[in-house]
Amino acid sequence: MKVENLTDETINDVIQKYKNTVYGLAFTNTGNKHDAEDIFQEVFLLYFTKGVHFDNETARKMWLVRTTVNKCRQSKFSTWNMRVDKLENLDDIQTVEFESSEESSVYTAVMELPENYRLPVYLYYFIGMSVKEIAAVLHVRSNTVNVRMTRARNILKEKLKEDYFNEK
């Protein structure tokens, strides 16, 4: 990493390229669009105030994903979130638009997974990261990621069985 001279054009390019990745990951982690928006802003603010330059796009993407996961953890364990009762707001999940009802039901089922299963599934299927990359971001071993993914798939298979397998 090197310090980079950032221009408005560079800033806009990076935000446009990674906005869905950062916001989607933050929303998947928090389940709340307001917290996701705050984390989105914090991640890009940190990126641009540090003014770091990466040798390749993979390194940039990994830094943004890792920083987003860390910011989500910080938010989850912040004094505010530990002391405030948050009501479940299902309207937030319904604001995500999908092309079909099947996609919507799959996303809802993924959102209902426990966090330690939801994150690897989201990173693997929605962001396209490898098991090794996920392990590095979550600071766990690759075998742990594989076990969590297997358990998540089994839970999803049971949840979605009624929707897909009873109709046929």
N, C-alpha and C positions, 0 to 999 in steps of 0.2 A: 504494500500500500504506500502510495505517495500522496502528498498534498497536491490538489488539483485546482487550477484557476477556473472557477465556475462562471458561466454566462447564463443569461436568462434562457437561451436556447438549450443549453445543456441541462439545466434544471427541468425545463418542460419535457425534454426528451426522456429523461429518467423517470419522471413521474408518470408520463403517459405509458411507458413501457411496463412499469411495475405496479401501477395503481391497483389493478385487479388482484394481483398476487398478495400485496401487503394488506389491502382492505379485506379481501376474502379470508385470509389467514386470521386477521384480527377479529373479524366477525365470527368465524368458526370457533375461535378460542373463547370469546366473551359471550357470544349469544345475544349481544346487545349492540344495536347500530350506533348508539351514542358513544359507548366505550370504544367501539371499533374506529369511529371517526377520530376520537382523541388519540388513540394509539397510532393511527395512520399519520396524523400530523406530527406526533412526537418522533416517529421513525424517520420521516423525511427531513424534519428539522435537524435531527441529530446527524443525518447523512450529509446535509449541506453545510452545517456549521463546522463539522470536522473537515470538510473539503477533501475527502479521500479519493484517490484514483485507483482503479483496479486494472490489472493487466488484461483481464478477460471478463466477459459478461457472466460467466459461471461464478466467478469469485464475487462479483457485485451482487448477483442474485442470492448467493448463499449468505452474504453479509446482511442483506435486507431481510431475508427469512429468519436468520438467527436473531437479529435485533428485534424483529416483530415478536417472535416467541418470547424473548426475554422481557420485552415491554409488557406483554400480556401477563406474564408471571408477576412482574412488579405491580401491575394494576390489581391483579387478583389478591395479592397479599398486602395491599396498601392499607393504611389505617382507615381511610374512608370506606373502602369495600369491606373491611373486616367488621366495622361497627354499624353499617347501614343495612337495613333489611331491604333487599331488592325484590320486587314482585316479578314473577315470571311474566314476560311480555311476549306472547305468541305473535302479536302483530309484527314484531321485528322480523321474524322468520318468514312471515307471509309477504313481506315487502320484496323479497328476492324473487325475481321473475325467471320462469323457466319456459322452454318451448313446449313441454308436454307435462301432463299430470304425473307420468312415471318418473320424470326427472325430479319433480317436486317431492314426490313421496320418498325417493332415494335420498335426497338431500335432507329431508326432515328426519329420516331414520338415522342418517349419519350424525346429525346434530344431537340426537338423543343418546348417542353413545357416551360412555364415560370419557373424560378428557384424555386419559392416557391411551385410549383406543382411537378416539376421534382424530387426534393430531396426526398420527402416522397415516391413517387412511386418507385424510385430506391432503397431506403433503405428497403422498404417493400417487393418488388418482387424480386430484384436481390440479396440483402444481407440477407433477411429473418428476419428482425427485426419486433418486435411487434409495435403496435401503441403507446403503453406506452413508449417503448424504443426510438422510433423516437421523441416523444414529449420531452423526456429528452435531447436528443442530440441537437435538434433544439431550445430548451428553449421556447417551446410553450405548450399550453394545449392539451390534447388528442383530445378534440372536434375540435380544430383547425386543427389538422392532419387529422381527419376524413373528415372534410369539404373540405380540399385541395385535399385529395385522391378522393373524390366523383367528384369534379370539373375536376380533371385530367382525371379520367375515362371517363367522358362525352366528353371531348375534344378528347381523344384518340379514343373513339367510333366513333365520327364524322369523324376524319381523316382517320381511318382505314376502315370505312364502304365501301368506294369505292373499296379498295383492296380485301376485303374478302366477302362482301355480294353481290356484283354485279356479281361475277363469278358463284355463285351457283344458 
